[in-house]
């Protein structure tokens, strides 16, 4: 009889953890989508992605504390700063590469594709990661920095299931934004240009498309998505720490790899898989188990891409899907 009475409680717990993970997937998807767009346009992983979000978040926190800027103003400032810093990263790391690379086709092996120039660009983005992170820490030396707190104080009750309204709102907002972006990429002229650029930069150049403008447009779009996701997460936490940049890069890269780099639909699945798995891991092992699960999924995704999916997913021949 005790087992029979335990079953509803177990099912309620499973449903609670699953819904919590699904709601957490919204910001994850935005960050992963930003990295996916960046990879689709630049054909390289931008390691300074998280540090860009950290510096922008510190600017928003400074405006909020020093000048009393309201939440909507902080959001606009964070998104604008993220885009501007993204332009700086694009100009320093990626815009100075040899233009002849546009006509080069990728090899079937990832190692053969990572030539000296690409390794230098990857190292440059890592150096900018350190530079931007140090700049942010010097700008705001304290460990904790307040951010406009928009978190809810009450929960929505659905029977025995409890949902936080702020996370539900962020999930709905993220889903709507991602759906709108997917439609824009399929229907608009600029979106079609980005998809053409992601499929073949050489073909896009021959077709008369402004490759440089499209690259900066893709960089701005990916950084803006990262800025929106950062504001959504920090507004629920009410604070920002120096570890936030690493958190953004880790979550975004894991979602993008799980879903397949270059796949817009896939990054949504990757975000759901990561968030739900983290939710269950935290319920069993606590915060340490949650972090270990993220690193484990990232490692598995890297091994999977390196072993089976390197010719398609990492070479970038398919473009956005």
C-alpha positions in Angstrom: 0.0 0.0 0.0 2.9 2.4 0.8 4.2 1.9 -2.8 0.8 2.7 -4.2 0.5 5.9 -2.3 4.1 6.9 -3.3 3.4 6.8 -7.0 1.4 10.1 -7.3 4.1 11.8 -5.3 6.8 10.4 -7.5 5.0 11.5 -10.7 4.4 14.9 -9.3 8.1 15.3 -8.5 9.0 14.1 -12.0 6.6 16.6 -13.6 7.9 19.4 -11.4 11.5 18.8 -12.3 10.6 18.5 -16.0 8.7 21.7 -16.1 11.4 23.5 -14.2 13.9 22.3 -16.8 11.7 23.4 -19.7 11.3 26.9 -18.3 15.1 27.2 -17.9 15.6 26.2 -21.5 14.4 29.6 -22.8 17.4 31.7 -21.9 19.7 28.8 -22.8 18.2 28.6 -26.3 18.8 32.3 -26.8 22.4 32.1 -25.9 23.0 28.9 -27.9 21.2 30.5 -30.9 23.6 33.5 -30.7 26.6 31.2 -30.8 25.0 29.2 -33.7 24.4 32.4 -35.7 28.0 33.5 -35.0 29.4 30.2 -36.1 27.2 30.2 -39.2 28.5 33.6 -40.4 32.1 33.5 -39.1 32.7 29.8 -39.4 34.6 29.9 -36.1 33.8 29.7 -32.4 34.0 33.1 -30.7 35.5 32.3 -27.3 35.0 36.0 -26.3 31.2 35.5 -26.4 30.8 35.1 -22.7 33.2 37.9 -21.7 31.3 40.2 -24.0 28.1 39.5 -22.0 30.0 39.9 -18.7 31.3 43.4 -19.6 27.9 44.5 -20.9 26.2 43.2 -17.7 28.7 45.2 -15.6 28.0 48.3 -17.6 24.2 47.8 -16.9 24.9 47.2 -13.2 27.0 50.4 -13.0 24.3 52.5 -14.7 21.7 51.0 -12.3 23.7 51.7 -9.2 25.4 55.0 -10.1 22.7 56.8 -12.0 19.5 54.9 -11.0 18.7 53.9 -14.5 15.4 51.9 -14.6 15.2 48.3 -15.7 14.2 49.0 -19.3 17.1 51.4 -19.7 19.5 48.9 -18.2 18.3 46.3 -20.7 18.8 48.6 -23.6 22.2 49.6 -22.4 23.3 45.9 -22.0 22.1 44.9 -25.4 23.7 48.0 -27.1 27.0 47.3 -25.2 27.0 43.7 -26.2 26.6 44.6 -29.8 29.3 47.2 -29.7 31.8 44.9 -28.0 30.8 42.2 -30.5 31.8 44.6 -33.3 35.1 45.1 -31.6 35.7 41.3 -31.4 34.7 40.9 -35.0 37.0 43.6 -36.2 40.1 42.4 -34.2 39.7 38.7 -34.6 37.8 37.9 -37.7 37.8 40.9 -40.1 41.6 40.8 -40.5 41.8 37.3 -41.9 42.9 36.6 -45.4 40.0 37.2 -47.7 41.2 34.3 -49.9 39.8 32.0 -47.2 36.3 32.9 -48.5 36.9 30.7 -51.5 38.5 27.8 -49.7 36.4 24.7 -49.1 36.6 22.9 -45.8 38.3 19.6 -45.6 36.7 16.5 -44.3 39.0 16.4 -41.2 38.6 19.0 -38.5 42.4 18.9 -37.8 43.2 19.6 -41.5 40.7 22.5 -41.5 42.3 24.1 -38.5 45.2 25.6 -40.3 47.6 28.2 -38.9 45.4 31.1 -39.7 42.3 29.6 -38.0 44.3 28.6 -35.0 45.6 32.2 -34.7 42.1 33.5 -34.9 41.0 31.1 -32.2 43.9 32.2 -30.0 43.1 35.8 -30.7 39.5 35.3 -29.5 40.8 33.6 -26.4 43.1 36.6 -25.7 40.1 38.9 -26.2 38.2 36.8 -23.7 40.9 37.4 -21.1 41.1 41.1 -22.0 37.4 41.8 -21.8 37.0 39.8 -18.6 39.9 41.7 -16.9 38.5 45.0 -18.2 35.1 44.1 -16.6 36.7 43.1 -13.3 38.8 46.3 -13.1 35.8 48.4 -14.0 33.7 46.8 -11.2 36.1 45.3 -8.6 33.5 43.9 -6.2 32.4 40.3 -6.5 28.6 40.9 -6.3 26.9 43.6 -8.3 23.2 44.4 -8.1 21.1 44.1 -11.2 17.5 45.3 -11.6 15.5 42.6 -9.9 12.3 41.6 -11.7 11.9 38.2 -10.1 8.5 37.1 -8.8 7.8 36.7 -5.1 4.9 34.2 -5.5 4.4 31.0 -7.4 1.7 29.9 -9.7 0.0 26.8 -8.4 -1.3 24.1 -10.8 -2.5 21.5 -8.4 0.7 20.4 -6.6 2.9 21.8 -9.3 4.5 25.2 -8.6 5.7 27.5 -11.4 7.6 30.7 -11.1 5.8 33.4 -13.1 9.1 35.2 -14.0 10.6 32.0 -15.5 7.3 31.3 -17.3 7.3 34.8 -18.8 10.9 34.5 -19.9 10.2 31.1 -21.5 7.2 32.5 -23.5 9.2 35.6 -24.5 12.2 33.4 -25.6 10.0 31.1 -27.6 8.3 33.9 -29.3 11.6 35.7 -30.1 13.2 32.5 -31.5 10.1 31.7 -33.6 10.1 35.3 -35.0 13.8 35.0 -35.8 13.3 31.7 -37.6 10.6 33.3 -39.7 12.8 36.3 -40.4 15.6 34.1 -41.6 13.3 32.2 -44.0 11.3 35.1 -45.3 13.2 38.4 -45.3 15.9 39.4 -47.8 18.5 40.0 -45.1 17.7 36.7 -43.5 18.1 34.9 -46.8 21.4 36.7 -47.3 22.6 35.4 -43.9 21.6 31.9 -44.9 23.4 32.2 -48.2 26.4 33.5 -46.4 26.3 30.5 -44.0 26.1 28.0 -46.8 29.0 29.5 -48.9 30.8 32.8 -48.4 32.4 32.5 -51.8 29.1 31.9 -53.6 27.5 34.8 -51.6 30.3 37.1 -52.7 30.0 36.0 -56.4 26.2 36.6 -56.2 26.8 40.2 -55.4 25.9 40.1 -51.7 27.8 42.5 -49.4 29.7 39.9 -47.4 31.3 42.3 -45.0 27.9 43.9 -44.1 26.3 40.6 -43.7 29.1 39.4 -41.4 28.6 42.4 -39.1 24.8 42.0 -39.3 25.2 38.4 -38.1 27.6 39.4 -35.4 25.2 42.1 -34.2 22.2 39.7 -34.2 24.1 37.0 -32.3 25.4 39.5 -29.7 21.9 41.1 -29.3 20.4 37.7 -28.6 23.1 37.1 -26.0 22.4 40.5 -24.4 18.6 39.7 -24.2 19.3 36.3 -22.6 21.7 37.9 -20.2 19.2 40.5 -19.1 16.5 37.9 -18.7 18.7 35.7 -16.5 20.2 38.5 -14.4 16.8 40.1 -13.8 15.6 36.9 -12.2 18.8 36.6 -10.1 19.1 40.3 -9.2 22.9 40.2 -9.3 25.9 39.6 -11.5 29.2 38.0 -10.6 32.6 37.6 -12.4 31.6 34.0 -13.2 28.7 35.1 -15.4 30.8 35.2 -18.6 32.0 31.7 -18.2 28.4 30.6 -17.5 27.2 32.2 -20.8 29.9 30.6 -22.9 29.5 27.1 -21.3 25.7 27.1 -21.6 25.6 28.5 -25.1 28.4 26.2 -26.4 26.8 23.1 -24.9 23.3 23.9 -26.4 24.8 24.7 -29.8 26.8 21.5 -29.9 24.0 19.3 -28.6 21.7 20.7 -31.3 24.3 20.8 -34.1 26.3 24.0 -34.9 24.4 25.8 -37.7 21.0 24.2 -36.8 18.5 26.7 -35.5 15.9 24.1 -34.8 18.5 21.8 -33.2 19.7 24.4 -30.7 16.2 24.5 -29.2 16.4 20.7 -28.7 19.8 21.1 -27.2 18.6 23.7 -24.8 15.7 21.6 -23.6 18.0 18.5 -23.2 20.6 20.5 -21.2 18.0 22.3 -19.0 15.9 19.2 -18.2 19.0 17.0 -17.5 20.4 19.7 -15.2 17.1 19.9 -13.3 17.1 16.2 -12.6 20.8 16.2 -11.7 20.3 19.0 -9.2 17.5 17.2 -7.6 19.7 14.2 -7.0 23.2 15.6 -6.5 22.7 19.2 -5.8 24.4 22.2 -7.4 27.7 20.3 -7.9 25.8 17.6 -9.8 24.2 20.3 -12.0 27.5 21.7 -13.0 29.1 18.3 -13.5 26.2 17.3 -15.8 26.7 20.4 -18.0 30.4 19.7 -18.4 29.7 16.0 -19.1 27.1 16.9 -21.8 29.6 19.3 -23.4 32.3 16.7 -23.4 30.0 14.1 -25.0 28.9 16.6 -27.6 32.5 17.4 -28.5 33.4 13.7 -28.8 30.3 13.0 -30.9 31.0 15.9 -33.3 34.7 15.0 -33.6 34.0 11.3 -34.2 30.9 11.2 -36.4 29.6 14.7 -37.3 32.8 16.6 -38.1 32.4 16.6 -41.9 28.9 18.2 -41.8 28.4 20.0 -38.5 31.8 21.5 -38.1 32.7 22.1 -41.7 29.6 24.3 -42.2 28.7 23.0 -45.6 24.9 22.8 -44.9 24.4 26.4 -43.6 21.5 27.3 -41.3 18.7 24.8 -41.0 
